[in-house]
Amino acid sequence: MKFLKKTDSLIYSLIKKEDKRQNETLMMIPSENIASYAVEEAVGSSLGNKYAEGYPHKRYYQGQSNVDQVEDLAIERAKKLFKVPHANVQPYSGSPANLAVYNALMMPGETLMGLSLAFGGHLTHGAPASATSKYYKSVQYQLGKDGLINFNDLRKLAKKAKPKVIIAGFTAYPRVIRWKKFAEIADEVGAYVLADVSHIAGLIVTGVYPSPVPYVHVVMTTTHKTLRGPRGAMIMVTQKGLKKDPDLATKIDKSVFPGLQGGPHINTIAGIAVALKEDSTKRFRSYAKQVVKNAKVLAEELKKNDFNLIAGGTDSHLILIDLRNKNILGNTAAEACEAAGIVLNRNGVPFDPNPPFYPSGIRFGTPGITSRGMKEQEMKKIARLISKVVEVTRKTKEKLDITFEQEKKKEIRRKIVQQALVLKKIRKEVLELCRRFPLKKVY
C-alpha cells in the first residue's frame, strides 16, 4: 500500500492496526471470515471506476464490454454452484437484498412472516426497528422452549395471518433448518418462501448442510460469511419459484434495478465471481466440512464446562449460549473475551428477560478460525480458554458485589474486566495460538 501510505498516512496506519488486531486475535464472530488475496485484488481493481447501470448487454452507458463479461461470469457461477435457474449478483448487501425480494413479491401493507429478532431472526425479517415492518405488516414467529422451531405453532400462525412471504433462514439459529416443513406450510397458505442463507451458504454449496433450493421460491445470501467472498449479496430464483410465477426472475431483477438501486458495484461483483470459483473447489469443500466439525467439537467441550447451549448444540458454524447460569451479561462476557483476544458478540437468546442492548447470551462461530487452519485440537483449547474467561469474570463480578443493573454501565464492566487479572495470562495463550496459525490468505 505504498500509494496509500504516501497519500493518507492516517488511514494507512489504521488499516495496519486492523491487520495487526485481526492477526493477533481469534476471529469468532460468525458473520466474519477471511477473503483471499484474489478476492481483495478484484475488489480493489479498476473495475471500481466503471459505472454500469442496468444489466449485462442492456446497460445505459457505453464502455461495458468487459464488465458485462465479469457480471455474466458471476451469474453463471452462482447458478451452477447453487443449482438454480436464475441469479442476480447486484445487491449491495443482505439488507437491501431482502427488501428487494419483498418489493418484488408484495405490495405495501401485505403480510411478511419471519422469526422474531429476539429468537434469532434478522432485523430485515420484520423486526419493529426495521423499515420492513413499516412498509409491510410484520408477523413474527418464535422458537419453542427447546430452542427449536415448533412447526405446529408456525402452521397455526401462518393460517391465521395468511402471509404473502414466509422467511426461513436466520442469523442466530444453530440447528439444521427443515426447509421442507416451511414449504409445506407455505403451500397450504399460498405464500412464497424466502430462504435467507446468508450465514450458511458456504456450507450449503459444499453439501455439508441441506440445500433449500428444491423447496423454496427465492434464495438470498450475503457473500462474505461462509462463502468467504467480499461484502455483497445475491438473490436467486429456484425452479419452484418460476413454477409458481414464470415472471418471478424478471420481477426480482426489476426490484433490484431500477426499483431500489442504481449502478452496481462491478468491482464487488468481480470479487463475488472469484469467491464462487474458489467455493467450487475440493479445497473449499474440505474447509466447509472442517468448519462444522470444529463447531461441533467446540460445542461439546463447552457443554462439559456447564455452558447452556441454545438448542443443545450446533449443526452448522454457529454456537449460541445462554449465560444466565453463569450470572453475567452477554456484554460483560464479550468484553472480557475481547480483552483476552477472543472476539465474539453479545446476543439475545430465546425468552431473554433482558433488553437487546444488554442480552443474556453470546454468539460465536468457526468460519474465521477454520480459515486459519485450526482443527479439533485447537477447538478444545479455545473452549477451555472461553470457559476460563467467563469463570474468572463471574468470580470478579461476585467479588466486587456488582448487581445486574450496575453491570449495564460500561464503566462498571470495564472495572470488572480490568480487575480480572487472569485475562492477561489468557491473552498470552491466545496470542501464542494466533502465532501458530497466522492470518494468511487462503488461496
C-alpha positions in Angstrom: 0.0 0.0 0.0 2.8 2.4 -0.9 0.5 4.9 -2.5 -2.0 5.0 0.3 0.9 5.4 2.8 2.1 8.4 1.0 -1.3 10.0 0.3 -3.1 9.3 3.6 -0.8 8.1 6.3 -3.6 8.2 8.9 -5.9 5.7 7.0 -2.8 3.6 6.2 -1.9 3.4 9.8 -5.4 2.5 10.9 -5.5 -0.3 8.3 -2.2 -1.6 9.5 -3.5 -1.6 13.1 -6.6 -3.5 12.0 -4.3 -6.0 10.2 -2.4 -6.5 13.5 -5.7 -6.8 15.5 -7.0 -9.5 13.2 -3.8 -11.4 13.2 -3.4 -11.4 16.9 -7.0 -12.3 17.9 -9.4 -15.2 17.3 -12.0 -14.1 14.8 -15.1 -15.8 16.1 -18.0 -13.6 15.1 -19.9 -15.9 12.8 -20.6 -13.1 10.2 -16.8 -12.7 9.6 -14.3 -14.6 7.5 -11.0 -14.1 5.7 -11.3 -13.3 1.9 -8.5 -14.4 -0.3 -5.8 -12.1 -1.9 -7.5 -12.8 -5.2 -10.9 -11.5 -4.0 -9.2 -8.5 -2.5 -7.4 -7.7 -5.7 -10.6 -7.9 -7.7 -12.4 -5.6 -5.3 -9.5 -3.1 -5.3 -9.2 -3.1 -9.1 -10.0 -0.6 -11.8 -13.5 -2.1 -12.1 -14.5 0.2 -9.2 -14.1 3.1 -11.7 -16.8 1.9 -14.0 -20.5 2.9 -13.8 -22.6 0.1 -15.2 -26.3 0.9 -14.6 -28.5 -1.8 -15.9 -27.9 -5.5 -16.6 -25.3 -7.2 -18.9 -25.8 -6.3 -22.5 -28.6 -3.9 -21.5 -26.7 -1.0 -20.0 -27.4 2.7 -20.1 -23.8 3.7 -20.6 -21.0 2.9 -23.1 -17.8 1.0 -22.5 -19.4 -2.1 -21.0 -17.9 -4.9 -22.9 -15.5 -6.1 -20.2 -17.8 -5.5 -17.2 -20.6 -7.4 -18.9 -18.4 -10.4 -19.1 -17.5 -10.0 -15.4 -21.1 -10.0 -14.3 -22.0 -12.8 -16.7 -19.3 -14.9 -15.1 -20.6 -14.2 -11.6 -24.1 -15.0 -12.6 -23.2 -18.3 -14.3 -21.0 -19.4 -11.4 -23.8 -18.7 -8.9 -26.4 -20.6 -10.9 -24.0 -23.6 -11.2 -22.9 -23.6 -7.6 -26.4 -23.2 -6.1 -28.2 -25.2 -8.8 -30.7 -22.5 -9.6 -32.0 -21.2 -13.0 -31.6 -17.5 -12.2 -29.3 -15.3 -10.1 -28.9 -11.6 -9.5 -25.5 -10.6 -8.2 -26.1 -6.8 -8.0 -27.5 -6.3 -4.4 -25.1 -4.2 -2.4 -25.6 -6.2 0.8 -28.0 -8.5 2.5 -30.4 -6.0 4.0 -31.3 -4.2 0.7 -31.4 -7.6 -1.0 -34.1 -8.8 1.4 -36.0 -5.5 0.8 -35.7 -6.1 -3.0 -37.3 -9.6 -2.6 -40.2 -8.1 -0.6 -40.6 -5.3 -3.1 -40.9 -7.9 -5.9 -43.3 -10.2 -4.1 -45.5 -7.9 -2.0 -47.4 -4.7 -2.1 -47.1 -2.3 0.9 -49.3 -3.4 3.7 -49.2 -7.1 2.8 -48.0 -9.6 5.4 -44.4 -10.7 6.0 -43.7 -13.5 8.4 -40.3 -14.0 9.9 -38.6 -15.2 13.0 -38.5 -12.7 15.8 -35.2 -10.9 16.2 -35.2 -11.9 19.9 -35.3 -15.6 18.9 -32.6 -15.5 16.2 -34.2 -13.7 13.2 -32.7 -10.8 11.4 -33.6 -7.1 11.6 -34.9 -7.2 8.0 -37.2 -10.1 8.7 -39.8 -7.7 10.0 -38.3 -6.5 13.3 -40.1 -3.5 14.7 -36.9 -1.3 14.4 -36.6 -2.1 10.7 -38.2 -0.4 7.7 -39.5 -3.8 6.7 -42.1 -3.6 9.5 -43.0 -0.1 8.4 -43.9 -0.9 4.8 -45.3 -4.4 5.4 -47.5 -6.0 8.1 -45.0 -8.0 10.1 -46.0 -11.2 11.9 -43.2 -12.7 13.9 -42.9 -16.4 15.0 -40.8 -17.7 17.9 -38.9 -20.8 18.9 -40.0 -23.3 21.5 -38.5 -23.7 24.9 -36.1 -26.3 23.4 -34.6 -23.6 21.1 -36.1 -25.2 18.0 -38.8 -24.2 15.6 -42.2 -25.6 16.6 -43.8 -26.2 13.2 -47.3 -26.8 14.7 -47.2 -23.3 16.2 -45.8 -21.9 12.9 -48.6 -23.5 10.9 -51.3 -22.1 13.2 -49.8 -18.6 12.9 -49.5 -18.8 9.1 -53.1 -20.0 8.7 -54.2 -17.1 10.9 -52.0 -14.4 9.4 -52.1 -15.5 5.7 -48.6 -14.1 4.9 -47.6 -13.3 1.4 -43.9 -14.2 2.2 -42.5 -16.6 4.9 -38.9 -16.3 5.7 -36.8 -19.4 6.6 -33.1 -18.8 7.4 -31.8 -16.9 10.4 -28.9 -15.1 12.0 -28.6 -17.0 15.3 -30.1 -20.5 14.8 -27.5 -23.3 15.2 -29.5 -26.3 14.1 -30.5 -27.6 10.6 -33.4 -25.7 9.1 -36.2 -28.1 7.9 -36.8 -26.4 4.6 -39.4 -29.0 3.5 -41.6 -28.2 6.6 -41.5 -24.5 5.7 -42.5 -25.4 2.1 -45.5 -27.5 3.2 -46.8 -24.7 5.4 -46.3 -22.0 2.7 -48.0 -24.2 0.1 -51.0 -24.6 2.5 -51.5 -20.8 2.8 -50.3 -19.8 -0.7 -47.2 -18.0 0.5 -43.8 -17.6 -1.1 -40.8 -19.0 0.9 -37.7 -16.8 1.0 -34.6 -18.7 2.3 -32.1 -16.3 3.8 -29.0 -18.4 3.8 -26.5 -15.6 4.5 -24.8 -17.5 7.3 -24.8 -21.0 5.9 -24.4 -20.5 2.1 -20.8 -21.8 2.0 -22.0 -24.9 3.9 -24.9 -25.5 1.5 -22.9 -25.3 -1.7 -20.5 -27.9 -0.4 -23.2 -30.3 0.7 -22.4 -30.2 4.4 -25.8 -28.5 5.2 -29.1 -29.2 3.4 -30.0 -27.0 0.5 -33.3 -25.1 0.4 -33.3 -24.9 -3.4 -35.8 -27.8 -4.0 -38.3 -26.4 -1.5 -38.3 -22.6 -1.6 -39.1 -20.0 -4.2 -36.3 -17.4 -3.6 -32.9 -17.7 -2.0 -31.0 -14.7 -0.7 -27.4 -14.8 0.6 -24.7 -12.4 1.5 -21.3 -13.3 0.1 -18.8 -12.6 2.9 -19.6 -15.1 5.6 -19.2 -18.8 5.0 -18.8 -18.1 1.2 -15.6 -16.3 2.1 -16.1 -13.5 -0.5 -16.4 -9.7 -0.5 -19.2 -7.7 1.2 -22.1 -8.2 -1.2 -25.2 -10.2 -1.8 -27.1 -12.4 -4.3 -30.8 -13.2 -5.0 -31.6 -16.5 -6.7 -34.8 -17.8 -8.1 -35.5 -21.5 -7.9 -37.3 -23.8 -10.4 -40.2 -24.0 -7.8 -40.3 -20.2 -7.8 -40.6 -20.0 -11.6 -43.3 -22.6 -11.5 -45.3 -20.5 -9.0 -44.7 -17.4 -11.1 -42.9 -17.6 -14.5 -42.2 -13.8 -14.3 -40.5 -14.1 -10.8 -37.0 -13.7 -12.1 -38.0 -10.5 -14.1 -39.7 -9.1 -11.0 -36.7 -9.7 -8.8 -34.4 -8.1 -11.4 -36.6 -5.0 -11.8 -36.9 -4.7 -8.0 -33.1 -4.6 -7.6 -32.7 -2.2 -10.6 -34.4 0.3 -11.1 -36.6 -0.4 -8.1 -34.0 0.1 -5.3 -30.5 0.6 -6.7 -28.6 2.4 -9.4 -25.3 1.3 -10.8 -23.9 -2.0 -9.4 -20.5 -2.2 -7.7 -18.8 -4.1 -10.5 -15.6 -4.5 -8.5 -17.5 -6.3 -5.8 -19.3 -8.4 -8.4 -15.8 -9.4 -9.7 -14.8 -10.4 -6.1 -18.0 -12.4 -5.8 -17.2 -14.2 -9.1 -13.7 -15.0 -7.8 -15.1 -16.3 -4.5 -17.6 -18.5 -6.3 -14.8 -20.1 -8.3 -12.9 -20.8 -5.1 -16.1 -22.2 -3.5 -16.4 -24.8 -6.2 -13.1 -26.4 -5.4 -12.3 -29.6 -3.4 -10.2 -27.5 -1.1 -13.2 -25.3 -0.2 -15.3 -28.4 0.4 -12.8 -29.7 2.8 -12.8 -26.3 4.5 -16.6 -26.3 4.9 -16.6 -29.8 6.4 -13.9 -28.6 8.9 -16.0 -25.6 9.8 -18.8 -27.8 11.0 -16.5 -30.4 12.6 -14.8 -27.6 14.6 -18.2 -26.1 15.7 -19.4 -29.4 16.9 -16.2 -30.1 18.9 -16.3 -26.6 20.4 -19.9 -27.0 21.4 -19.4 -30.4 23.1 -16.4 -29.1 25.0 -18.3 -26.1 26.2 -21.2 -28.3 27.4 -18.7 -30.2 29.5 -18.0 -26.8 31.3 -21.6 -26.3 32.2 -22.5 -23.9 29.3 -26.1 -23.7 28.3 -26.1 -24.1 24.5 -29.3 -23.0 22.8 -30.9 -26.0 21.0 -28.4 -28.2 22.8 -25.6 -27.7 20.3 -25.0 -27.0 16.6 -25.3 -28.5 13.2 -23.6 -25.6 11.5 -20.8 -23.0 12.0 -22.6 -21.2 14.8 -23.0 -21.5 18.6 -25.4 -19.5 20.8 -25.0 -19.6 24.6 -27.3 -18.5 27.4 -25.2 -17.2 30.2 -27.8 -16.8 32.8 -26.5 -19.8 34.8 -23.1 -18.0 34.7 -24.5 -14.9 36.3 -23.0 -12.4 33.8 -24.4 -10.3 31.0 -23.5 -11.1 27.4 -21.9 -7.7 27.2 -19.5 -8.5 30.1 -18.6 -11.9 28.6 -18.0 -10.4 25.2 -15.8 -7.6 26.5 -13.8 -9.9 28.8 -13.3 -12.3 25.8 -12.1 -9.4 23.7 -9.6 -8.4 26.4 -8.3 -12.0 26.2 -8.1 -11.8 22.4 -11.2 -13.8 21.7 -13.6 -11.8 19.5 -17.3 -12.8 19.6 -20.5 -10.9 20.1 -23.2 -10.4 22.7 -26.5 -11.8 21.6 -30.1 -12.2 22.8 -31.3 -15.7 23.5 -34.8 -17.2 23.3 -37.1 -15.9 26.1 -34.4 -13.5 27.2 -35.6 -11.4 30.1 -33.1 -8.7 29.3 -33.3 -5.9 26.6 -31.5 -6.4 23.3 -28.7 -4.0 24.3 -27.9 -6.0 27.4 -28.7 -9.5 26.4 -28.1 -12.7 28.3 -26.1 -14.5 25.6 -23.1 -14.7 23.4 -22.8 -15.9 19.8 -19.7 -17.2 18.1 -18.6 -19.5 15.3 -15.8 -21.2 13.5 -15.5 -19.9 9.9 -12.7 -17.4 10.6 -10.6 -19.6 12.8 -11.0 -22.5 10.5 -9.7 -20.3 7.6 -6.5 -20.0 9.7 -6.1 -23.8 9.6 -7.3 -24.6 13.1 -8.8 -28.0 13.8 -10.4 -30.1 16.5 -7.4 -29.9 19.0 -7.5 -26.1 18.8 -11.2 -26.1 19.4 -10.7 -27.9 22.7 -8.1 -25.3 23.7 -10.4 -22.4 22.7 -13.3 -24.0 24.7 -11.0 -24.1 27.7 -10.0 -20.5 27.2 -13.5 -19.2 26.8 -14.5 -21.2 29.9 -11.7 -19.6 31.9 -12.6 -16.1 30.7 -16.2 -16.5 31.7 -15.4 -18.1 35.1 -12.8 -15.5 36.1 -15.1 -12.7 35.0 -18.0 -14.2 37.0 -15.9 -14.5 40.1 -14.6 -11.0 39.8 -18.1 -9.6 39.5 -19.2 -11.5 42.6 -16.1 -10.4 44.5 -16.9 -6.7 43.6 -20.6 -7.4 44.6 -22.0 -5.9 41.4 -25.7 -6.2 40.5 -27.1 -6.8 37.0 -28.3 -3.2 37.0 -24.9 -1.9 37.8 -23.4 -4.3 35.2 -25.3 -2.5 32.5 -23.0 0.5 32.9 -19.9 0.4 30.7 -17.6 1.8 33.3 -18.6 -1.0 35.7 -18.0 -3.7 33.1 -14.6 -2.1 32.4 -13.8 -2.3 36.1 -14.7 -6.0 36.1 -12.5 -6.7 33.1 -9.6 -4.7 34.5 -9.7 -6.4 37.8 -9.9 -9.9 36.3 -6.1 -10.1 36.2 -6.1 -13.7 34.8 -7.3 -12.3 31.5 -3.8 -11.0 30.7 -2.4 -14.5 31.1 -5.2 -15.9 28.9 -4.4 -13.2 26.3 -0.8 -14.5 26.1 -2.1 -18.0 25.4 -4.4 -16.7 22.7 -1.5 -14.7 21.1 0.6 -17.8 21.0 -2.2 -19.8 19.4 -2.6 -17.0 16.8 1.1 -17.0 16.1 1.0 -20.8 15.4 -1.8 -20.2 12.9 -1.0 -16.8 11.3 -3.8 -15.0 9.5 -2.7 -15.5 5.9 -4.8 -15.5 2.8 -6.1 -18.9 1.9 -5.6 -19.0 -1.9 
